[in-house]
């Protein structure tokens, strides 16, 4: 059984939809979330969604623990830096 979900965020990702998905996975299913974003616009959307999701889970008396970090990928022979946030319910 898989105990984590992976989300890839684009600069056009709807923030409220992403936040609802994060909140649902954490509260209803108790899953760990990994959120990945490449580029300033995508990172902006990612952190806005995490802030909204934090407010959503606060209603249940919980909080989010977010561990930010970086990763690299090779895309068309070009190395790109990926912003990664691991999220768990606390």
N, CA, C and O atoms as CSV, one atom per row, in Angstrom:
chain,resi,resn,atom,element,x,y,z
A,1,UNK,N,N,0.829,-1.178,0.000
A,1,UNK,CA,C,0.000,0.000,0.000
A,1,UNK,C,C,0.875,1.243,0.000
A,1,UNK,O,O,1.801,1.341,0.805
A,2,UNK,N,N,0.605,2.175,-0.868
A,2,UNK,CA,C,1.374,3.397,-1.006
A,2,UNK,C,C,0.943,4.401,0.055
A,2,UNK,O,O,-0.238,4.733,0.152
A,3,UNK,N,N,1.893,4.887,0.852
A,3,UNK,CA,C,1.573,5.817,1.923
A,3,UNK,C,C,1.914,7.259,1.590
A,3,UNK,O,O,1.997,8.091,2.493
A,4,UNK,N,N,2.113,7.574,0.325
A,4,UNK,CA,C,2.401,8.961,-0.035
A,4,UNK,C,C,1.825,9.292,-1.412
A,4,UNK,O,O,1.604,8.420,-2.251
A,5,UNK,N,N,1.596,10.566,-1.600
A,5,UNK,CA,C,1.138,11.090,-2.888
A,5,UNK,C,C,2.170,12.068,-3.402
A,5,UNK,O,O,2.831,12.752,-2.621
A,6,UNK,N,N,2.310,12.134,-4.722
A,6,UNK,CA,C,3.216,13.076,-5.363
A,6,UNK,C,C,2.410,14.026,-6.229
A,6,UNK,O,O,1.612,13.591,-7.059
A,7,UNK,N,N,2.614,15.313,-6.041
A,7,UNK,CA,C,1.959,16.332,-6.850
A,7,UNK,C,C,3.023,17.118,-7.594
A,7,UNK,O,O,4.031,17.518,-7.013
A,8,UNK,N,N,2.796,17.338,-8.881
A,8,UNK,CA,C,3.662,18.189,-9.687
A,8,UNK,C,C,2.881,19.463,-9.981
A,8,UNK,O,O,1.769,19.414,-10.505
A,9,UNK,N,N,3.471,20.599,-9.639
A,9,UNK,CA,C,2.789,21.877,-9.748
A,9,UNK,C,C,3.354,22.671,-10.910
A,9,UNK,O,O,4.566,22.721,-11.116
A,10,UNK,N,N,2.450,23.296,-11.674
A,10,UNK,CA,C,2.820,24.210,-12.752
A,10,UNK,C,C,2.415,25.617,-12.337
A,10,UNK,O,O,1.689,25.795,-11.359
A,11,UNK,N,N,2.872,26.593,-13.061
A,11,UNK,CA,C,2.495,27.976,-12.758
A,11,UNK,C,C,1.010,28.213,-13.015
A,11,UNK,O,O,0.450,29.202,-12.544
A,12,UNK,N,N,0.367,27.310,-13.761
A,12,UNK,CA,C,-1.061,27.447,-14.061
A,12,UNK,C,C,-1.941,26.551,-13.192
A,12,UNK,O,O,-3.155,26.500,-13.390
A,13,UNK,N,N,-1.341,25.843,-12.231
A,13,UNK,CA,C,-2.107,24.962,-11.360
A,13,UNK,C,C,-3.064,25.786,-10.499
A,13,UNK,O,O,-2.636,26.744,-9.856
A,14,UNK,N,N,-4.355,25.428,-10.475
A,14,UNK,CA,C,-5.308,26.155,-9.627
A,14,UNK,C,C,-4.989,25.925,-8.144
A,14,UNK,O,O,-4.985,24.790,-7.667
A,15,UNK,N,N,-4.725,27.014,-7.434
A,15,UNK,CA,C,-4.295,26.939,-6.038
A,15,UNK,C,C,-5.337,26.266,-5.147
A,15,UNK,O,O,-4.991,25.403,-4.340
A,16,UNK,N,N,-6.595,26.645,-5.282
A,16,UNK,CA,C,-7.637,26.089,-4.414
A,16,UNK,C,C,-7.834,24.599,-4.659
A,16,UNK,O,O,-8.089,23.850,-3.716
A,17,UNK,N,N,-7.722,24.167,-5.884
A,17,UNK,CA,C,-7.855,22.744,-6.206
A,17,UNK,C,C,-6.701,21.946,-5.607
A,17,UNK,O,O,-6.908,20.875,-5.036
A,18,UNK,N,N,-5.495,22.470,-5.742
A,18,UNK,CA,C,-4.325,21.802,-5.169
A,18,UNK,C,C,-4.433,21.751,-3.649
A,18,UNK,O,O,-4.143,20.719,-3.044
A,19,UNK,N,N,-4.844,22.844,-3.031
A,19,UNK,CA,C,-4.991,22.886,-1.575
A,19,UNK,C,C,-6.028,21.866,-1.101
A,19,UNK,O,O,-5.818,21.189,-0.095
A,20,UNK,N,N,-7.126,21.757,-1.811
A,20,UNK,CA,C,-8.166,20.788,-1.443
A,20,UNK,C,C,-7.640,19.358,-1.567
A,20,UNK,O,O,-7.944,18.513,-0.725
A,21,UNK,N,N,-6.868,19.086,-2.591
A,21,UNK,CA,C,-6.287,17.753,-2.773
A,21,UNK,C,C,-5.298,17.424,-1.659
A,21,UNK,O,O,-5.288,16.310,-1.136
A,22,UNK,N,N,-4.473,18.393,-1.305
A,22,UNK,CA,C,-3.504,18.190,-0.227
A,22,UNK,C,C,-4.239,17.921,1.084
A,22,UNK,O,O,-3.924,16.965,1.793
A,23,UNK,N,N,-5.214,18.763,1.402
A,23,UNK,CA,C,-5.976,18.599,2.634
A,23,UNK,C,C,-6.693,17.266,2.696
A,23,UNK,O,O,-6.710,16.616,3.741
A,24,UNK,N,N,-7.282,16.853,1.591
A,24,UNK,CA,C,-8.009,15.595,1.533
A,24,UNK,C,C,-7.082,14.405,1.770
A,24,UNK,O,O,-7.401,13.501,2.542
A,25,UNK,N,N,-5.949,14.416,1.108
A,25,UNK,CA,C,-4.994,13.312,1.270
A,25,UNK,C,C,-4.478,13.226,2.694
A,25,UNK,O,O,-4.273,12.132,3.220
A,26,UNK,N,N,-4.269,14.366,3.315
A,26,UNK,CA,C,-3.725,14.373,4.666
A,26,UNK,C,C,-4.769,14.001,5.707
A,26,UNK,O,O,-4.512,13.150,6.559
A,27,UNK,N,N,-5.935,14.621,5.655
A,27,UNK,CA,C,-6.949,14.411,6.692
A,27,UNK,C,C,-7.681,13.084,6.512
A,27,UNK,O,O,-7.755,12.287,7.448
A,28,UNK,N,N,-8.216,12.841,5.331
A,28,UNK,CA,C,-9.056,11.663,5.120
A,28,UNK,C,C,-8.268,10.374,4.999
A,28,UNK,O,O,-8.718,9.320,5.447
A,29,UNK,N,N,-7.086,10.455,4.390
A,29,UNK,CA,C,-6.348,9.231,4.104
A,29,UNK,C,C,-5.062,9.081,4.906
A,29,UNK,O,O,-4.447,8.015,4.891
A,30,UNK,N,N,-4.649,10.134,5.605
A,30,UNK,CA,C,-3.434,10.064,6.413
A,30,UNK,C,C,-2.174,9.841,5.604
A,30,UNK,O,O,-1.212,9.247,6.091
A,31,UNK,N,N,-2.177,10.313,4.374
A,31,UNK,CA,C,-1.032,10.099,3.487
A,31,UNK,C,C,-0.008,11.220,3.622
A,31,UNK,O,O,-0.348,12.349,3.974
A,32,UNK,N,N,1.243,10.895,3.339
A,32,UNK,CA,C,2.288,11.904,3.226
A,32,UNK,C,C,2.244,12.470,1.816
A,32,UNK,O,O,1.955,11.751,0.860
A,33,UNK,N,N,2.530,13.751,1.690
A,33,UNK,CA,C,2.476,14.425,0.389
A,33,UNK,C,C,3.876,14.891,0.005
A,33,UNK,O,O,4.621,15.394,0.846
A,34,UNK,N,N,4.228,14.724,-1.257
A,34,UNK,CA,C,5.423,15.340,-1.818
A,34,UNK,C,C,4.956,16.242,-2.949
A,34,UNK,O,O,4.314,15.791,-3.897
A,35,UNK,N,N,5.291,17.529,-2.835
A,35,UNK,CA,C,4.884,18.505,-3.839
A,35,UNK,C,C,6.150,19.007,-4.525
A,35,UNK,O,O,7.111,19.399,-3.864
A,36,UNK,N,N,6.142,18.992,-5.864
A,36,UNK,CA,C,7.316,19.400,-6.646
A,36,UNK,C,C,6.949,20.534,-7.587
A,36,UNK,O,O,5.877,20.532,-8.191
A,37,UNK,N,N,7.851,21.508,-7.706
A,37,UNK,CA,C,7.618,22.651,-8.584
A,37,UNK,C,C,8.928,23.095,-9.225
A,37,UNK,O,O,9.977,23.119,-8.581
A,38,UNK,N,N,8.844,23.448,-10.515
A,38,UNK,CA,C,9.998,23.972,-11.244
A,38,UNK,C,C,9.643,25.373,-11.713
A,38,UNK,O,O,8.653,25.563,-12.419
A,39,UNK,N,N,10.438,26.346,-11.327
A,39,UNK,CA,C,10.219,27.718,-11.766
A,39,UNK,C,C,9.510,28.553,-10.702
A,39,UNK,O,O,8.799,28.030,-9.843
A,40,UNK,N,N,9.723,29.857,-10.785
A,40,UNK,CA,C,9.194,30.775,-9.779
A,40,UNK,C,C,7.670,30.754,-9.710
A,40,UNK,O,O,7.107,30.764,-8.615
A,41,UNK,N,N,7.000,30.726,-10.843
A,41,UNK,CA,C,5.537,30.721,-10.860
A,41,UNK,C,C,4.962,29.473,-10.222
A,41,UNK,O,O,3.972,29.542,-9.494
A,42,UNK,N,N,5.576,28.336,-10.490
A,42,UNK,CA,C,5.107,27.072,-9.922
A,42,UNK,C,C,5.370,27.017,-8.418
A,42,UNK,O,O,4.530,26.533,-7.659
A,43,UNK,N,N,6.527,27.510,-7.987
A,43,UNK,CA,C,6.836,27.539,-6.553
A,43,UNK,C,C,5.848,28.456,-5.833
A,43,UNK,O,O,5.406,28.141,-4.728
A,44,UNK,N,N,5.504,29.570,-6.439
A,44,UNK,CA,C,4.513,30.488,-5.878
A,44,UNK,C,C,3.174,29.784,-5.688
A,44,UNK,O,O,2.569,29.887,-4.621
A,45,UNK,N,N,2.711,29.078,-6.698
A,45,UNK,CA,C,1.449,28.349,-6.601
A,45,UNK,C,C,1.518,27.267,-5.525
A,45,UNK,O,O,0.554,27.050,-4.790
A,46,UNK,N,N,2.657,26.596,-5.438
A,46,UNK,CA,C,2.824,25.530,-4.466
A,46,UNK,C,C,2.683,26.068,-3.043
A,46,UNK,O,O,1.950,25.493,-2.238
A,47,UNK,N,N,3.367,27.151,-2.725
A,47,UNK,CA,C,3.320,27.665,-1.361
A,47,UNK,C,C,1.998,28.343,-1.028
A,47,UNK,O,O,1.579,28.330,0.129
A,48,UNK,N,N,1.339,28.929,-2.005
A,48,UNK,CA,C,-0.007,29.459,-1.753
A,48,UNK,C,C,-0.954,28.322,-1.414
A,48,UNK,O,O,-1.763,28.441,-0.494
A,49,UNK,N,N,-0.863,27.220,-2.150
A,49,UNK,CA,C,-1.722,26.065,-1.890
A,49,UNK,C,C,-1.429,25.468,-0.515
A,49,UNK,O,O,-2.355,25.062,0.186
A,50,UNK,N,N,-0.167,25.408,-0.121
A,50,UNK,CA,C,0.175,24.879,1.196
A,50,UNK,C,C,-0.370,25.767,2.310
A,50,UNK,O,O,-0.802,25.263,3.346
A,51,UNK,N,N,-0.353,27.077,2.109
A,51,UNK,CA,C,-0.903,27.994,3.111
A,51,UNK,C,C,-2.413,27.803,3.250
A,51,UNK,O,O,-2.939,27.802,4.363
A,52,UNK,N,N,-3.104,27.644,2.133
A,52,UNK,CA,C,-4.553,27.414,2.171
A,52,UNK,C,C,-4.856,26.066,2.816
A,52,UNK,O,O,-5.765,25.966,3.641
A,53,UNK,N,N,-4.109,25.034,2.451
A,53,UNK,CA,C,-4.313,23.702,3.023
A,53,UNK,C,C,-4.077,23.725,4.529
A,53,UNK,O,O,-4.767,23.030,5.275
A,54,UNK,N,N,-3.119,24.510,4.975
A,54,UNK,CA,C,-2.856,24.619,6.414
A,54,UNK,C,C,-4.082,25.175,7.134
A,54,UNK,O,O,-4.435,24.705,8.216
A,55,UNK,N,N,-4.723,26.162,6.543
A,55,UNK,CA,C,-5.944,26.706,7.123
A,55,UNK,C,C,-7.075,25.690,7.134
A,55,UNK,O,O,-7.870,25.648,8.072
A,56,UNK,N,N,-7.145,24.873,6.090
A,56,UNK,CA,C,-8.199,23.860,6.008
A,56,UNK,C,C,-8.036,22.784,7.074
A,56,UNK,O,O,-9.027,22.355,7.666
A,57,UNK,N,N,-6.819,22.342,7.330
A,57,UNK,CA,C,-6.617,21.295,8.326
A,57,UNK,C,C,-6.658,21.851,9.748
A,57,UNK,O,O,-6.868,21.096,10.697
A,58,UNK,N,N,-6.461,23.153,9.909
A,58,UNK,CA,C,-6.506,23.776,11.235
A,58,UNK,C,C,-7.881,23.638,11.861
A,58,UNK,O,O,-8.004,23.614,13.086
A,59,UNK,N,N,-8.921,23.545,11.035
A,59,UNK,CA,C,-10.286,23.373,11.528
A,59,UNK,C,C,-10.413,22.088,12.331
A,59,UNK,O,O,-11.207,22.016,13.270
A,60,UNK,N,N,-9.636,21.072,11.969
A,60,UNK,CA,C,-9.685,19.792,12.675
A,60,UNK,C,C,-8.709,19.749,13.859
A,60,UNK,O,O,-8.531,18.704,14.484
A,61,UNK,N,N,-8.080,20.892,14.160
A,61,UNK,CA,C,-7.143,20.949,15.278
A,61,UNK,C,C,-5.757,20.430,14.946
A,61,UNK,O,O,-4.961,20.174,15.849
A,62,UNK,N,N,-5.458,20.270,13.675
A,62,UNK,CA,C,-4.161,19.755,13.227
A,62,UNK,C,C,-3.350,20.877,12.590
A,62,UNK,O,O,-3.852,21.982,12.383
A,63,UNK,N,N,-2.107,20.584,12.286
A,63,UNK,CA,C,-1.238,21.522,11.592
A,63,UNK,C,C,-0.414,20.750,10.564
A,63,UNK,O,O,-0.292,19.527,10.637
A,64,UNK,N,N,0.140,21.476,9.618
A,64,UNK,CA,C,0.996,20.860,8.610
A,64,UNK,C,C,2.451,21.031,8.989
A,64,UNK,O,O,2.858,22.085,9.476
A,65,UNK,N,N,3.224,19.998,8.764
A,65,UNK,CA,C,4.666,20.079,8.884
A,65,UNK,C,C,5.202,20.020,7.459
A,65,UNK,O,O,5.022,19.024,6.759
A,66,UNK,N,N,5.864,21.098,7.036
A,66,UNK,CA,C,6.391,21.189,5.675
A,66,UNK,C,C,7.909,21.196,5.745
A,66,UNK,O,O,8.511,22.030,6.421
A,67,UNK,N,N,8.518,20.250,5.035
A,67,UNK,CA,C,9.968,20.175,4.959
A,67,UNK,C,C,10.391,20.555,3.540
A,67,UNK,O,O,10.329,19.728,2.631
A,68,UNK,N,N,10.821,21.810,3.351
A,68,UNK,CA,C,11.231,22.226,2.008
A,68,UNK,C,C,12.625,21.697,1.664
A,68,UNK,O,O,13.456,21.460,2.541
A,69,UNK,N,N,12.849,21.523,0.384
A,69,UNK,CA,C,14.149,21.060,-0.075
A,69,UNK,C,C,14.277,21.210,-1.578
A,69,UNK,O,O,13.392,21.755,-2.237
A,70,UNK,N,N,15.380,20.726,-2.111
A,70,UNK,CA,C,15.664,20.814,-3.541
A,70,UNK,C,C,16.012,19.436,-4.092
A,70,UNK,O,O,16.454,18.549,-3.361
A,71,UNK,N,N,15.806,19.281,-5.375
A,71,UNK,CA,C,16.190,18.075,-6.099
A,71,UNK,C,C,16.604,18.533,-7.488
A,71,UNK,O,O,16.329,19.671,-7.869
A,72,UNK,N,N,17.251,17.677,-8.238
A,72,UNK,CA,C,17.602,17.998,-9.623
A,72,UNK,C,C,17.059,16.920,-10.548
A,72,UNK,O,O,16.972,15.748,-10.181
A,73,UNK,N,N,16.699,17.336,-11.740
A,73,UNK,CA,C,16.249,16.403,-12.775
A,73,UNK,C,C,16.958,16.744,-14.067
A,73,UNK,O,O,17.434,17.864,-14.249
A,74,UNK,N,N,17.027,15.778,-14.959
A,74,UNK,CA,C,17.565,16.003,-16.296
A,74,UNK,C,C,16.408,16.043,-17.273
A,74,UNK,O,O,15.664,15.071,-17.401
A,75,UNK,N,N,16.253,17.160,-17.959
A,75,UNK,CA,C,15.169,17.364,-18.908
A,75,UNK,C,C,15.760,17.802,-20.240
A,75,UNK,O,O,16.272,18.915,-20.363
A,76,UNK,N,N,15.690,16.926,-21.235
A,76,UNK,CA,C,16.257,17.214,-22.555
A,76,UNK,C,C,17.724,17.612,-22.453
A,76,UNK,O,O,18.147,18.636,-22.991
A,77,UNK,N,N,18.493,16.778,-21.747
A,77,UNK,CA,C,19.925,16.977,-21.555
A,77,UNK,C,C,20.250,18.262,-20.801
A,77,UNK,O,O,21.382,18.742,-20.864
A,78,UNK,N,N,19.280,18.825,-20.091
A,78,UNK,CA,C,19.481,20.027,-19.296
A,78,UNK,C,C,19.137,19.703,-17.846
A,78,UNK,O,O,18.088,19.122,-17.570
A,79,UNK,N,N,20.011,20.073,-16.931
A,79,UNK,CA,C,19.760,19.833,-15.516
A,79,UNK,C,C,18.938,20.989,-14.959
A,79,UNK,O,O,19.289,22.157,-15.124
A,80,UNK,N,N,17.827,20.635,-14.291
A,80,UNK,CA,C,16.960,21.648,-13.698
A,80,UNK,C,C,16.843,21.396,-12.198
A,80,UNK,O,O,16.861,20.252,-11.743
A,81,UNK,N,N,16.722,22.479,-11.445
A,81,UNK,CA,C,16.518,22.379,-10.007
A,81,UNK,C,C,15.023,22.378,-9.724
A,81,UNK,O,O,14.275,23.194,-10.263
A,82,UNK,N,N,14.601,21.459,-8.879
A,82,UNK,CA,C,13.195,21.304,-8.526
A,82,UNK,C,C,13.042,21.647,-7.049
A,82,UNK,O,O,13.799,21.164,-6.207
A,83,UNK,N,N,12.054,22.488,-6.745
A,83,UNK,CA,C,11.722,22.773,-5.353
A,83,UNK,C,C,10.792,21.652,-4.875
A,83,UNK,O,O,9.786,21.355,-5.518
A,84,UNK,N,N,11.139,21.037,-3.743
A,84,UNK,CA,C,10.361,19.905,-3.219
A,84,UNK,C,C,9.899,20.255,-1.810
A,84,UNK,O,O,10.671,20.772,-1.002
A,85,UNK,N,N,8.629,19.968,-1.524
A,85,UNK,CA,C,8.102,20.153,-0.172
A,85,UNK,C,C,7.467,18.834,0.258
A,85,UNK,O,O,6.529,18.353,-0.377
A,86,UNK,N,N,7.977,18.261,1.326
A,86,UNK,CA,C,7.364,17.062,1.927
A,86,UNK,C,C,6.414,17.563,3.002
A,86,UNK,O,O,6.796,18.378,3.841
A,87,UNK,N,N,5.182,17.080,2.979
A,87,UNK,CA,C,4.144,17.585,3.877
A,87,UNK,C,C,3.511,16.423,4.636
A,87,UNK,O,O,3.107,15.425,4.041
A,88,UNK,N,N,3.428,16.567,5.961
A,88,UNK,CA,C,2.748,15.585,6.782
A,88,UNK,C,C,1.817,16.313,7.746
A,88,UNK,O,O,2.007,17.493,8.040
A,89,UNK,N,N,0.826,15.604,8.226
A,89,UNK,CA,C,-0.130,16.140,9.182
A,89,UNK,C,C,0.438,15.950,10.575
A,89,UNK,O,O,0.924,14.875,10.928
A,90,UNK,N,N,0.367,17.019,11.362
A,90,UNK,CA,C,0.948,16.955,12.694
A,90,UNK,C,C,-0.112,17.234,13.742
A,90,UNK,O,O,0.184,17.226,14.937
